[in-house]
Amino acid sequence: MIGPGYGHNIKPFLDYFETDISHSLDFYYHTNDFLIEKYEKINFFSTPKRINYLLKHIKSYDVIWLMGGGRLMYLLYFILLFKKKKSHAILHIWSEDLPRSIMQKSFMGIFKKIMVSNFTIINCNWFGTANIFKGKIKNKVQVNALGMVNDYFLDIDSPDRDLKKILDKIDNNTYNFYYPKSFTKSSRHDLVIEAANILKEKNKLNFKIYFWEGNVVDIAFKKNVLNLIDKYDLSSYVILLKKDKFYSTEEFNLLWGKMDCGLQIAEYDQISNTVFEPLINEKDIIISDIEPYRYLEHYFGFKLVLTPLKTKDIAIRMEGMITGKMRTDIKEKSDIKKSILEKYRFETNFNSNLKKLEKDL
């Protein structure tokens, strides 16, 4: 496995292989912020320093798994030419940036498409990303609903000291919205801010919106968002919670414990865990009306109210949450959580996916 050694995306895979007795893992990592010493069964190699080792031993691997693409995809493309014939080369895509660039009719778009075609499997976590490839890269796209790790369903008594400072910033006397999406172009912080401005002008609505800086930050986009907050004089309504370091999923549950409603206002999305975090914490959610989110009812059997990507519609939904007129009842919240627990557990689903791989080898 090759990929970044940081964030919530990679940790579940490492935790799984640490406890798995039927597979062995060599992990070629870059930019780590986790403690590799805690893993005893995984062999760690820092890239690109050990690329020569990978090239030398490439024929010993049954699966070569690249997490997230990025610049390493260019290097791995040539290394894959030396792999044994029966081994799987998997490109595991986290976001929609790479598939969207591949679909462009530019030199780089065509070049990336050629490289991606060298992988035997293009693995997309969810429907949203895989849908972009539909009819364009045949017989390669697999959709694996990997799910949430068990940690998401646990509580923690003593939070990290830095997280405690963040928790103390959250107002307990207002209706709190939480928007945990990273500052990328797929997220619509701008619509949320404009909706907040509409609510602010009504004076009597007691609310706050908390943004989370996230793992990936588009600096220019973030600057525009902060400028928009200043433009509407919303600094007392819209608060940025800055990420100091990596926090565990149990610690994030403490953050959700102080929130009332999750905001999932995205222009496109693969269906990320930020959709499910408020739901497993039995909070309300305002979610945008885009194709991947329409798929939730088909997979889980529960139906969420989808909100058009328009400022006024988002403001109406937010006001309905604040006043209580549009909140989900307690029984329905409990049923939604139960459905996620049954169908969306990483450990169970990932084990099933590995067995499918083994059959093909």
PyMOL commands that set and color helices and strands:
alter all, ss='L'
color gray80, all
select helices_A, chain A and resi 7-19+36-38+51-60+72-82+97-102+107-116+127-133+150-153+161-169+189-200+219-231+249-257+273-280+291-300+311-323+330-343+346-360
alter helices_A, ss='H'
color red, helices_A
select strands_A, chain A and resi 2-4+25-30+42-46+63-67+88-93+121-124+141-143+175-179+207-212+238-241+261-264+284-288+306-307
alter strands_A, ss='S'
color yellow, strands_A
deselect
rebuild
show_as cartoon
